Amino acid sequence: MITLGSIQRYAVYFGHEEWDGPLSLFDMMEVTDEKVLSCMDDYHVRLIAPALMTDEDIMKFQSSLREVMLFIKHSKEKEVLNRIVDWDRARFHRVERRAVDVINAITGAGLKYEESEVEVDVCKAIMDMRLESEQIGRQMGKQAKAQESAERFYNMGISVEKVAEGVGYDVDTVKKWLNLPT
């Protein structure tokens, strides 16, 4: 955007939290002397930041920056993020791989895709993450129950070998659970 012969520059802040840094040259300085300040121009930063923008403003972007900014803004609000992804499903079905890399780097989302993909179906990637998370949760629950059972049976005087066989884990694992030397 060019105004009166000067180029307006914008800075992009990709954090999900609100920007708390300076937004002008004077904000960066500790100079308060009016004489000194009157000799200087106060350059302002035109900041593009997800947390400072409404969803409606972000929706005005026509590039994949739109999906990146929406995802970042709502990355800590899973229900809101899911609602936005569902609402703008057509765009989130085909997100540039580089944009997904930015989302992953900034939010730690862990969206997975094939290396050969140029566009990523973020909806599917989120669904895959949910399924994987549920599977991990079930596995952890299964292990916690086995560990609890192992402790009960061992305290009843059953040998570690029989306990391990009964709960379906190897002897060394059961010994670790019971804080026994392996």
Secondary structure, 3 states (H helix, E strand, C coil): CEECCEECCEEECCCCCCCCCCCEHHHHCCCCCHHHHHCCCCCECEEECHHHCCHHHHCCCCCCHHHHHHHHHCCCCHHHHHHHHHHCHHHHCCEEHHHHHHHHHHHCCCCCCCCCCCEECHHHHHHHHHHHHHHHHHHHHHHHHHHHHHHHHHHCCCCHHHHHHHHCCCHHHHHHHCCCCC
